[in-house]
Amino acid sequence: MSWDDEINIYNDPIVFLSRKGNASDPYKHIKETVEVINGKALLREVPEKTKEVVVTGENITWSEVENEELLDNYFEVDYIQGVVFFNSKNNGKSFTFDYYGKGAYYTPDTRIYLTYQNGLITASSKFKDLDRADLEQKNRVDTLIVENPQPSEVVDIRVDRNGNIHRTARDRINAEQKKIEDAYVDMNGDEFDSLKNRIDSEQRKIEESNVGLNGKSYLSLKEHFDDIDSNLNKAMESVTIQMRNNFEQYLNYEKVIFSLPTLLMGLSDYPQAFAINQERNELYIARQLNGGTTARISKYSIPSLTLLDTKNFTQFAGAYQEGLPFFYNSSNQLCFIVRKNYSGNVAIFNFDTGVLGNSIGILGSLKLGMDKDRNFLISHYGDATRTEGVHLYDFNSVKNGTPSLIKTICFPNSISNGEKVQSITIIDNKIVLGQGKNNPVISVVDFNGIVLKTVELNKRDLAIMADDFDGNINNFDNYSYENEGVSFYEYDGQILPLVAHVLDSRMYFTLCGSIDFTKLGLSINPETEVKTTGLNWINAELKTGVTKYGQDVPVQYCKDSNGMVYIRGICTHAYKGENPKLVLFTLPYPYAPKRNQFFRTVASGLADKSNRIEVYTNGDVVLESTTSVSDTPFTVLDGVFFYVDLD
């Protein structure tokens, strides 16, 4: 309750004005020195009990007690009246009291009477008489001073340094004294005995501020602040570097930098891959018909996206240019490493001359990629729908026609069984996978095959972002999607993934991996979850002369997350004798064992008939021998399983 409320309601009461003790009206921190008189020290305000009162002085450790005998070093606090009680031996001594004041009692002068007057004379009446007499006397003295000539020094002293003229020298002196006394109280309300004590206290704070938390001393507060600022800048730089080195944590932060139509004018060739050449401000896109034998590579200027040139070369049916590693030869001609066949080799296509070079044998098929510094060429292994891992080559060795394999990296089932991998690149020694035949997915895998991050972007959010860029998306919820490439792009001093999202009939080249970009929502695809967490059985490609036994028992294989390969199904073939050594099918890498594996399975005929199956390190699954004599024997493969050493 405010002072005015107390006065108006109760008409001259004894008023206790208290603070609330919250953020807007906190208790007041008070540190004051008070003399003990008659065993009592009267505090300026009533202390808050929960914060206690701390007493110091006389080099004694003081202890607060309650309802106990007051020994020499004991004291008791009346938290209602604001009085501290001591043993009478402490009378006349002054102690320092540190506490938090919550308010004080104020007694009106109408309730204080004078004991030396006849009758009941209140302090209020007496104060009025004194004020009136004092004013009369002051006016008489001031009149005498003003009406009589004064020495020049006295006249000068009436004018302060700001040019303000006071009526008398006394008024000027009183005004200056008030300023000094007001300066005894700091901004927190703490009152000091003298201006010197306050200045000493402030100086002490400044000197203490010149010592850091680690004990380091500074010559000045500015030097201390400068050091703090420097440390903060270093910390920010460290955080920035960490964020830049961990772009995979921000894959769903994306930014469209340009877009263009999916198809070339008048042609139906569909995009398969792209590459960015920031040194020459060029964009390259590979296109071809599905199953076609003509590959087209188009060169555009960026950022205008003006079509500069298109060159063609002939490839074998089934080959796709799902990746466009490029370099400049010794004649400064633009060259691409391309696929001539579905798998097993690459060739160098000289874009400037239009000449396709000889085959260079490397492992893997379809997808190719590289890093910005051209340290690595990366070649995918698997099939058209699955990516089991990659082969990592020295880039220059492939460029020079003498491929040197650095290592083979196996991917876990979450990648192999997940959304189709469409493109690969390398950034900061991390493999970036552009995925998505229907749903936009991006994954990052390290050189040990450990998945660092996988995100599936919300298709609606992606469409809205694309439409905000060029206004060409007609339906945010129902459009065709396919990933058609991932590459690297230098942005603001950082190398980030650049993804080609195809939405209906346009390609949107989108940066990702920086918190500065637009944050897209994430989607959980239940079908993807089932595929990546369960076993994904793959139909085996049976050799000529070997066929499946029935629609309900196809020959299939799979690999679980622990590296265990399983084979199941039944196949049939013509009778080849007791030791046919018949290759039934071949397991692709990395399903082949590191050493030959031997198994006994059920054969056609009576219950005692059996087959001896051997799985070779090259992946061949061979019927070595059989006790069946049937003209059309069948071979059961259920129960064949073995561990694949992934190292």
C-alpha positions in Angstrom: 0.0 0.0 0.0 1.3 3.5 -0.9 1.9 6.3 1.6 -1.0 8.3 0.3 -3.3 5.3 0.7 -2.3 4.8 4.3 -2.7 8.5 5.1 -6.0 9.0 3.4 -7.6 5.8 4.8 -6.5 5.9 8.4 -6.0 9.7 9.0 -2.6 10.2 10.6 -1.7 6.6 11.5 1.6 5.0 12.4 2.5 3.9 8.9 4.6 0.9 7.8 5.7 1.2 4.2 7.0 -2.2 3.0 8.5 -3.6 -0.2 7.1 -6.6 -2.0 10.4 -8.4 -2.4 9.8 -9.3 -6.1 11.6 -8.3 -9.3 9.7 -5.0 -9.7 9.9 -4.1 -6.0 12.9 -5.8 -4.5 14.1 -5.6 -0.9 16.8 -2.9 -0.4 20.3 -4.0 0.4 21.5 -1.8 3.3 25.0 -1.7 4.9 25.1 0.8 7.8 27.1 1.4 11.0 25.0 1.9 14.2 25.9 2.5 17.8 24.6 0.2 20.6 22.7 2.3 23.2 21.0 0.6 26.2 21.8 -2.8 24.6 19.9 -1.9 21.4 20.9 -0.9 17.9 18.0 0.7 16.0 18.3 -0.1 12.3 17.2 2.3 9.6 14.7 -0.2 8.2 13.0 -3.4 9.3 15.2 -6.3 8.0 13.8 -9.2 5.9 14.0 -12.3 8.1 14.6 -14.9 5.3 17.8 -13.1 4.3 19.1 -12.6 7.9 21.2 -9.8 9.4 25.0 -10.0 9.4 26.9 -8.2 12.1 30.6 -7.3 11.9 33.0 -5.4 14.2 35.4 -5.6 17.1 37.1 -8.6 15.3 34.5 -10.9 16.8 32.5 -13.6 15.0 28.9 -12.6 15.8 26.1 -15.2 16.0 22.4 -14.6 15.8 20.3 -16.3 18.5 16.6 -16.4 19.3 15.1 -16.5 22.8 18.6 -17.3 24.3 20.8 -15.5 26.8 22.8 -12.8 25.0 26.4 -13.7 25.6 29.2 -11.3 24.6 29.2 -12.3 20.9 25.5 -13.0 20.6 22.8 -10.8 19.2 19.0 -11.1 18.7 17.0 -9.4 16.0 13.5 -8.1 16.3 12.3 -8.5 12.7 9.1 -6.6 13.5 10.5 -3.4 14.9 13.9 -3.4 13.3 15.9 -3.5 16.5 19.0 -5.6 17.2 19.7 -6.5 20.9 23.1 -7.0 22.5 24.7 -7.8 25.8 24.9 -4.5 27.8 28.8 -4.9 27.7 28.5 -3.7 24.1 27.0 -0.4 24.9 28.7 2.5 23.2 30.3 0.3 20.6 29.5 0.7 16.9 28.9 -2.3 14.6 28.3 -2.7 10.9 24.9 -4.3 9.9 24.4 -5.9 6.5 20.8 -6.8 5.7 18.0 -6.4 3.3 15.4 -3.8 4.3 11.8 -4.4 3.6 10.5 -1.0 4.9 10.1 1.1 8.0 7.6 2.5 10.5 6.7 6.2 10.3 5.1 8.0 13.3 3.1 11.2 12.6 4.2 14.3 14.5 0.6 14.7 15.8 1.2 11.7 18.1 4.4 12.9 19.7 4.0 15.2 22.8 6.4 17.4 24.6 7.1 16.5 28.2 8.4 19.9 29.3 5.4 21.9 28.3 2.3 22.5 30.4 -0.7 20.8 28.8 -0.6 18.4 25.9 1.6 20.1 23.2 2.3 18.0 20.2 5.5 17.9 18.2 3.4 19.0 15.2 2.4 22.3 16.9 5.9 22.9 18.1 7.5 22.2 14.7 5.1 24.8 13.1 6.1 27.4 15.7 9.8 26.7 15.1 9.4 26.7 11.4 7.6 30.1 11.6 10.2 31.6 13.9 13.1 30.2 11.8 11.6 31.6 8.6 11.1 35.0 10.2 14.7 35.1 11.4 16.0 34.0 8.0 14.1 36.7 6.2 15.4 39.4 8.6 19.0 38.2 8.1 18.6 37.9 4.3 17.1 41.4 4.1 20.1 42.8 6.0 22.5 41.0 3.7 20.8 42.0 0.6 20.2 45.7 1.5 23.8 46.3 2.7 26.8 46.3 0.4 28.8 43.1 0.6 32.5 42.4 -0.2 33.1 41.2 -3.8 34.1 37.7 -2.5 30.7 37.3 -0.8 28.9 38.5 -3.9 30.9 36.1 -6.1 30.2 33.1 -3.9 26.5 33.5 -4.6 27.1 32.4 -8.3 27.9 28.8 -9.0 30.0 27.5 -11.9 26.9 27.0 -14.0 25.9 30.7 -13.6 23.0 30.0 -11.2 22.6 33.0 -8.8 21.6 32.2 -5.2 19.9 34.9 -3.0 22.6 34.6 -0.3 25.9 32.9 0.1 24.3 30.7 2.8 21.7 29.5 0.2 24.6 28.6 -2.2 26.5 26.7 0.6 23.4 24.8 1.7 22.7 23.8 -1.9 26.2 22.5 -2.4 26.1 20.6 0.9 22.8 19.0 -0.1 24.4 17.8 -3.3 27.3 16.3 -1.3 25.0 14.6 1.2 22.9 13.2 -1.7 26.0 11.7 -3.1 26.4 9.6 0.1 23.7 7.2 -1.4 24.5 5.1 -4.4 22.1 4.0 -7.2 21.2 0.8 -5.1 20.1 2.9 -2.1 23.2 2.0 -0.1 24.1 4.9 2.2 27.7 5.8 3.2 29.0 7.8 6.1 30.9 10.2 3.9 31.5 10.9 0.2 35.1 9.6 0.7 33.8 6.2 1.9 31.5 6.0 -1.1 34.3 6.9 -3.5 36.6 4.3 -1.8 33.9 1.7 -2.2 33.5 2.4 -5.9 37.3 2.4 -6.4 37.5 -1.0 -4.6 34.8 -2.4 -7.0 36.7 -1.2 -10.0 40.0 -2.7 -8.7 38.2 -6.0 -8.0 36.8 -5.9 -11.5 40.4 -5.8 -12.8 40.9 -9.4 -11.7 39.4 -12.1 -13.9 37.7 -15.3 -12.8 40.9 -17.1 -13.6 42.9 -14.8 -11.3 44.5 -12.8 -14.1 45.1 -9.1 -13.2 44.5 -6.3 -15.6 45.8 -2.7 -15.6 42.4 -1.2 -16.2 38.8 -2.1 -16.5 39.0 -1.4 -20.3 41.8 -4.0 -20.6 39.6 -6.5 -18.8 36.6 -5.8 -21.0 38.8 -6.0 -24.1 40.0 -9.4 -23.0 36.5 -10.6 -22.3 35.4 -9.4 -25.7 38.4 -11.2 -27.3 37.5 -14.4 -25.6 33.9 -14.1 -26.6 35.0 -13.6 -30.2 37.2 -16.7 -30.0 34.3 -18.7 -28.6 32.0 -17.5 -31.4 34.6 -18.4 -34.0 35.0 -21.8 -32.4 31.2 -22.3 -32.5 31.1 -21.1 -36.1 33.9 -23.5 -37.2 32.1 -26.3 -35.4 28.8 -25.5 -37.2 30.7 -25.2 -40.6 32.4 -28.6 -40.0 29.0 -30.2 -39.1 26.9 -29.1 -42.0 25.0 -32.4 -41.8 23.2 -31.2 -38.6 21.4 -28.6 -40.7 20.5 -30.6 -43.8 16.8 -29.5 -43.6 17.9 -25.8 -43.7 17.7 -25.1 -47.4 17.9 -22.2 -49.9 17.1 -22.2 -53.6 19.7 -20.4 -55.6 18.4 -21.1 -59.1 16.0 -23.2 -61.2 15.4 -24.1 -64.8 13.2 -26.4 -66.9 13.8 -30.1 -66.6 14.0 -30.8 -70.3 15.9 -29.3 -73.2 13.7 -27.5 -75.7 12.2 -30.1 -78.1 13.7 -33.1 -76.4 12.5 -35.7 -74.0 15.9 -36.5 -72.4 15.6 -36.5 -68.6 18.2 -35.1 -66.2 20.4 -37.7 -64.6 23.1 -35.6 -62.8 24.7 -32.2 -62.6 27.9 -30.5 -61.6 28.8 -26.9 -60.7 32.0 -25.2 -61.8 32.2 -22.0 -59.7 35.7 -21.1 -61.0 34.1 -20.5 -64.4 30.6 -19.8 -63.3 29.2 -22.8 -65.2 26.5 -25.5 -64.6 26.7 -28.9 -66.3 23.7 -31.2 -66.6 23.7 -34.8 -68.0 20.4 -36.0 -69.7 19.3 -39.1 -71.6 16.3 -41.1 -72.4 15.5 -44.1 -70.2 17.5 -47.0 -71.6 18.8 -44.8 -74.4 22.3 -45.0 -75.9 22.8 -41.2 -76.3 24.0 -39.1 -73.4 23.8 -35.4 -73.6 25.8 -32.9 -71.4 24.7 -29.3 -71.5 26.7 -26.3 -70.3 25.0 -23.3 -68.8 26.3 -20.0 -67.5 25.4 -19.1 -63.9 23.6 -17.3 -62.5 21.9 -16.3 -65.8 21.4 -20.0 -66.7 22.0 -19.2 -70.4 22.5 -22.4 -72.4 26.0 -22.2 -73.8 26.4 -25.6 -75.5 25.3 -29.3 -75.6 27.5 -32.2 -76.6 26.5 -35.9 -77.1 28.3 -39.2 -76.9 27.2 -42.8 -77.4 27.0 -45.3 -74.6 25.8 -48.8 -74.2 22.2 -49.4 -73.3 21.7 -49.6 -69.6 24.5 -47.1 -68.8 23.5 -43.9 -67.0 25.4 -40.7 -66.2 24.4 -40.4 -62.5 27.3 -38.2 -61.6 29.5 -35.7 -63.6 33.1 -35.6 -62.1 35.0 -33.1 -64.2 38.5 -31.7 -64.6 40.6 -29.7 -67.1 43.3 -31.6 -69.1 46.8 -30.3 -69.8 45.4 -28.4 -72.8 42.9 -26.7 -70.5 40.0 -28.6 -72.1 36.9 -29.5 -70.1 36.7 -33.2 -69.5 34.1 -35.4 -67.7 34.5 -38.9 -66.3 31.5 -40.9 -67.6 30.0 -44.3 -67.8 30.3 -46.2 -71.1 28.7 -49.4 -69.7 26.3 -50.1 -66.8 29.3 -51.1 -64.6 32.9 -52.1 -64.5 34.5 -49.1 -66.3 34.5 -45.4 -67.0 35.9 -43.2 -69.8 36.9 -39.6 -70.2 34.7 -37.5 -72.4 36.4 -34.4 -73.8 33.6 -31.8 -73.9 35.5 -29.3 -76.0 36.5 -31.8 -78.7 33.5 -34.1 -78.3 35.8 -37.2 -78.2 35.0 -40.1 -75.9 38.2 -41.9 -74.7 39.0 -45.6 -74.0 37.5 -47.6 -71.2 39.2 -47.4 -67.8 38.4 -50.4 -65.5 37.0 -49.5 -62.1 34.7 -51.2 -59.7 31.1 -50.2 -59.3 28.3 -49.0 -61.5 26.0 -46.1 -62.4 26.7 -43.3 -59.8 29.9 -41.3 -59.7 31.1 -38.4 -57.6 34.1 -36.4 -56.4 35.2 -33.8 -53.9 36.0 -30.2 -54.6 39.8 -30.7 -54.4 39.6 -33.7 -56.6 41.3 -36.0 -54.1 38.7 -38.7 -54.6 36.6 -40.3 -57.2 33.7 -42.2 -55.7 31.9 -45.1 -57.5 28.7 -46.7 -56.2 28.2 -50.4 -55.9 24.8 -52.2 -55.8 22.2 -52.2 -58.5 19.8 -49.7 -60.1 17.6 -49.6 -57.0 20.0 -50.3 -54.1 23.3 -48.8 -53.0 25.3 -51.2 -50.8 28.3 -48.9 -50.6 31.0 -47.1 -52.6 34.5 -47.7 -53.9 36.9 -44.8 -53.2 39.6 -44.2 -55.8 42.4 -41.7 -56.1 41.0 -39.1 -58.5 44.2 -38.5 -60.4 44.9 -42.2 -60.9 41.6 -42.6 -62.7 42.2 -39.5 -64.7 45.6 -40.8 -65.8 44.1 -44.2 -66.7 45.7 -46.2 -63.9 43.0 -46.5 -61.2 44.2 -46.8 -57.6 41.5 -48.1 -55.1 41.9 -46.4 -51.7 39.1 -48.4 -49.9 35.7 -49.8 -50.2 33.0 -48.5 -47.8 29.9 -50.6 -46.9 26.7 -48.8 -46.1 24.3 -50.1 -43.4 20.8 -51.3 -44.2 19.3 -47.9 -43.3 20.9 -46.7 -46.6 20.7 -49.9 -48.7 17.0 -50.4 -47.9 16.1 -46.8 -47.7 15.0 -44.2 -50.2 16.8 -44.8 -53.5 20.2 -43.2 -53.8 20.3 -41.0 -56.9 23.6 -39.2 -56.5 26.8 -39.0 -54.5 29.5 -36.4 -53.7 32.1 -35.8 -51.0 32.4 -32.8 -48.7 34.8 -32.5 -45.8 35.7 -36.2 -46.1 32.0 -37.1 -45.7 29.9 -38.9 -48.3 26.7 -37.0 -49.2 23.9 -39.0 -50.7 21.1 -37.4 -52.7 18.1 -39.8 -52.3 14.6 -39.9 -53.5 12.6 -41.5 -56.3 9.4 -40.2 -54.6 10.4 -38.5 -51.4 13.3 -36.0 -50.8 15.9 -37.6 -48.5 19.5 -36.5 -47.8 22.1 -38.7 -45.9 25.7 -38.1 -44.8 28.0 -41.1 -44.2 31.6 -41.0 -43.0 34.5 -43.0 -44.5 33.8 -45.8 -42.0 30.3 -46.3 -43.3 28.7 -44.8 -40.2 25.6 -42.7 -41.0 26.1 -39.3 -39.5 22.7 -37.9 -40.4 19.6 -38.7 -42.5 16.7 -36.3 -43.1 13.5 -36.7 -45.1 12.2 -33.3 -46.0 8.6 -32.4 -45.8 7.4 -32.3 -49.4 4.9 -29.5 -48.8 7.5 -27.3 -47.2 9.9 -28.0 -50.1 7.2 -27.0 -52.6 6.4 -23.8 -50.8 10.1 -22.8 -50.7 10.4 -23.6 -54.4 7.2 -21.6 -55.2 8.5 -18.6 -53.2 11.6 -18.6 -55.4 9.9 -18.6 -58.9 6.1 -19.1 -58.5 6.0 -22.2 -60.7 4.5 -24.7 -58.3 0.8 -25.3 -58.9 0.1 -27.8 -56.2 2.0 -28.0 -52.9 0.6 -31.4 -51.9 0.3 -33.4 -55.1 3.4 -33.2 -57.4 6.0 -35.6 -58.8 9.4 -35.6 -57.1 12.8 -37.0 -57.9 16.3 -36.2 -56.7 18.6 -35.8 -59.7 21.9 -34.9 -58.3 24.0 -33.6 -55.4 27.2 -31.7 -55.7 29.3 -29.3 -53.6 29.1 -25.5 -53.6 31.2 -22.8 -51.9 28.9 -20.4 -50.0 30.2 -17.7 -47.6 33.5 -19.5 -47.2 31.9 -22.9 -46.5 31.5 -25.9 -48.7 27.9 -27.1 -48.6 25.8 -29.7 -50.5 23.9 -28.4 -53.5 20.9 -30.7 -54.3 18.9 -30.9 -57.5 15.2 -31.3 -56.5 13.0 -32.0 -59.5 9.4 -30.9 -58.8 7.1 -31.7 -61.7 8.8 -30.0 -64.7 11.5 -27.9 -63.1 14.9 -28.5 -61.4 15.5 -26.5 -58.2 19.1 -26.2 -57.2 19.0 -25.9 -53.5 21.8 -25.3 -51.0 21.5 -27.0 -47.6 23.5 -27.3 -44.4 23.6 -23.7 -43.0 21.4 -22.4 -40.2 21.1 -19.1 -42.2 18.8 -20.9 -44.7 15.0 -21.6 -44.5 14.2 -24.4 -42.1 12.0 -27.1 -43.7 9.9 -29.5 -41.7 10.8 -33.2 -41.6 8.6 -36.2 -42.6 8.4 -39.7 -41.3 7.6 -42.1 -44.1 6.2 -45.3 -42.6 7.2 -47.4 -45.6 10.8 -46.2 -45.4 10.8 -47.0 -41.7 9.8 -50.6 -42.4 12.3 -51.0 -45.1 15.3 -49.7 -43.2 14.6 -51.5 -39.9 13.5 -55.0 -41.3 15.2 -57.4 -43.7 15.0 -56.5 -47.4 15.0 -59.6 -49.5 16.6 -59.3 -53.0 15.7 -61.6 -55.9 18.8 -63.5 -57.1 19.7 -63.4 -60.8 19.8 -67.1 -61.6 22.3 -68.4 -64.1 21.3 -69.8 -67.5 19.7 -73.2 -67.1 18.7 -72.5 -63.5 15.1 -71.5 -62.8 12.9 -70.9 -59.8 11.0 -73.9 -58.5 7.8 -72.0 -57.8 6.3 -68.6 -57.4 6.0 -69.0 -53.7 9.7 -70.0 -53.1 11.8 -67.5 -55.1 15.6 -67.6 -54.6 16.5 -64.5 -52.6 19.2 -63.1 -50.3 19.5 -60.4 -47.8 21.9 -59.0 -45.1 21.0 -57.8 -41.6 22.5 -54.9 -39.7 25.0 -57.2 -38.0 26.5 -58.3 -41.4 24.8 -61.7 -41.5 23.8 -62.9 -45.0 20.8 -65.2 -45.5 19.7 -67.2 -48.6 16.3 -68.8 -49.1 14.2 -70.3 -51.8 14.2 -73.3 -54.2 15.6 -73.6 -57.7 15.6 -76.4 -60.3 17.8 -77.4 -63.2 18.6 -80.3 -65.4 20.3 -83.3 -63.8 24.1 -82.9 -64.0 25.3 -86.0 -62.2 26.4 -86.4 -58.6 29.1 -83.7 -58.8 27.6 -81.0 -61.0 29.6 -78.1 -59.7 26.8 -75.9 -61.0 26.8 -72.2 -60.4 23.3 -71.3 -59.4 23.8 -67.5 -59.1 26.4 -65.0 -57.9 26.1 -62.8 -54.8 27.2 -59.2 -55.4 29.7 -57.5 -53.2 29.4 -57.1 -50.2 27.3 -60.2 -49.8 30.1 -62.5 -50.7 32.0 -64.1 -47.8 35.7 -63.5 -47.0 36.3 -67.2 -47.0 34.5 -70.1 -48.7 31.4 -71.3 -46.8 30.0 -74.9 -46.9 26.4 -76.1 -46.3 24.2 -79.2 -46.6 20.6 -78.6 -47.7 17.6 -80.7 -48.7 17.6 -82.3 -52.2 14.8 -83.8 -54.3 13.8 -87.4 -53.8 13.6 -89.3 -50.5 14.2 -87.7 -47.1 17.8 -88.9 -47.0 18.8 -87.0 -50.2 20.9 -83.9 -49.7 22.9 -81.3 -51.5 26.4 -79.9 -50.8 26.3 -76.1 -51.3 29.5 -74.0 -51.4 29.5 -70.2 -51.4 32.8 -68.8 -52.8 34.6 -65.6 -52.0 33.7 -64.3 -55.5 30.0 -64.6 -54.6 29.3 -67.8 -56.6 26.7 -70.0 -55.0 27.6 -73.5 -56.3 25.8 -76.9 -56.1 29.0 -78.9 -55.6 27.4 -82.4 -55.2 24.1 -84.1 -54.7 22.7 -87.5 -53.8 19.6 -86.8 -55.8 19.1 -88.9 -59.0 16.0 -87.1 -60.2 15.9 -86.0 -63.9 14.6 -82.6 -62.8 16.1 -82.1 -59.3 15.4 -79.2 -57.1 17.9 -77.5 -54.7 16.7 -76.0 -51.4 18.7 -73.0 -50.2 16.9 -72.4 -47.0 19.3 -72.5 -44.0 22.3 -71.0 -45.9 23.6 -68.1 -43.8 27.0 -66.7 -42.9 28.7 -63.7 -41.5 30.3 -61.1 -43.8 33.4 -59.5 -42.4 32.8 -55.8 -43.3 36.4 -54.7 -42.6 
